[in-house]
Amino acid sequence: MYFCTPVNNNTKIVFVLIFLFLNHTLKIKIMKKLLISGMMLLAFNSVKAQKVYATKYESLADVKVYVTKYEGLADLIVYKMKNESLATGNRGKWFFMKNESLAKKKIYFTKYEGLADLKIYYTKYEGLAGWRNTSKKGLME
């Protein structure tokens, strides 16, 4: 005496399809979680510090920088941070790295304003740091 009906080939196929669907749905959920986690890590790293390395060679630099004597001529007002962890994003608060591979951007200081991609002015006050010419902001991102 059977209490349940015997399993035929059609029933097996339905069970396999249901299993594959559930397995696929689970994989998608896991992939979404991994993707979101990865995006959060990238966002966290980009907000952390504006780490720069001053290279001796123009050809190795991402950005050529000229230091102007007057704040009004600068694209970016820069404050030199004393602590790496206190430097924030792309807001003109720079921390100079000793190791090139740890820096977000490699810069070369040029003596000539005409050769520079970016003109900066150093400030003594952290609150004054920031972009004056936002069209150049992409150079440091």
Sequence and secondary structure as in RCSB ss.txt:
>XXXX:A:sequence
MYFCTPVNNNTKIVFVLIFLFLNHTLKIKIMKKLLISGMMLLAFNSVKAQKVYATKYESLADVKVYVTKYEGLAD
LIVYKMKNESLATGNRGKWFFMKNESLAKKKIYFTKYEGLADLKIYYTKYEGLAGWRNTSKKGLME
>XXXX:A:secstr
  SS    HHHHHHHHHHHHHHHHHHHHHHHHHHHHHHHHHHHHHHHH EEEEE S GGG SEEEEE S GGG S
EEEEE SSGGG  TTTTEEEE SSGGG SEEEEE S GGG SEEEEE S GGG EES GGGGGGG 
